[in-house]
């Protein structure tokens, strides 16, 4: 199976347990569901990235809310 490269704003954070996927645009995080195979971890990361394709930065969200 061929995998897509994660966007530049999606980061994997392994220095915490359990590991997390982080969106640097909006600040949302998701914890990996463990135990998981490498394939499952890749799929979890790609699903998170897909859900953040059109997210906005935290500062843009505040502007839209009038903050």
C-alpha positions in Angstrom: 0.0 0.0 0.0 1.3 3.4 -0.9 1.0 6.1 1.7 0.6 9.9 1.3 3.2 12.2 2.8 1.8 14.1 5.8 1.3 17.8 5.3 4.0 20.1 6.8 1.6 21.3 9.6 1.1 17.8 11.0 3.7 16.6 13.4 4.3 13.4 15.3 5.3 13.8 18.9 7.1 10.8 20.3 8.6 12.4 23.5 5.3 11.9 25.3 3.5 8.7 26.2 1.3 7.7 24.5 2.6 9.4 21.3 0.5 12.2 19.7 -0.2 13.7 16.3 -0.3 17.5 16.4 -1.7 20.1 14.0 0.6 23.1 14.2 -2.1 25.3 12.5 -5.0 24.9 15.0 -3.2 23.3 17.9 -5.4 20.2 18.1 -3.8 16.9 19.2 -4.8 13.3 18.9 -3.3 10.4 20.9 -2.3 7.3 19.0 -4.5 4.3 19.8 -1.9 1.8 21.1 -0.9 -0.9 20.7 -0.8 -0.5 17.0 1.2 -1.8 14.1 3.3 0.7 12.0 0.6 0.4 9.3 -2.1 1.4 11.8 0.0 4.3 13.1 0.4 5.6 9.5 -3.3 5.2 8.9 -4.1 7.1 12.1 -1.7 9.9 11.2 -3.2 10.1 7.7 -6.8 10.2 9.0 -5.8 13.1 11.3 -4.1 14.9 8.5 -7.2 14.5 6.2 -9.4 15.9 9.0 -7.1 19.0 9.2 -6.8 19.7 5.5 -8.8 22.9 5.8 -8.3 23.9 9.4 -7.3 27.4 10.4 -4.6 28.8 12.6 -5.5 29.6 16.1 -5.1 33.3 15.4 -7.5 33.1 12.4 -10.1 31.3 14.6 -9.9 34.1 17.2 -10.3 36.8 14.6 -13.4 35.1 13.2 -14.9 34.9 16.7 -14.1 38.6 17.3 -11.3 38.0 19.8 
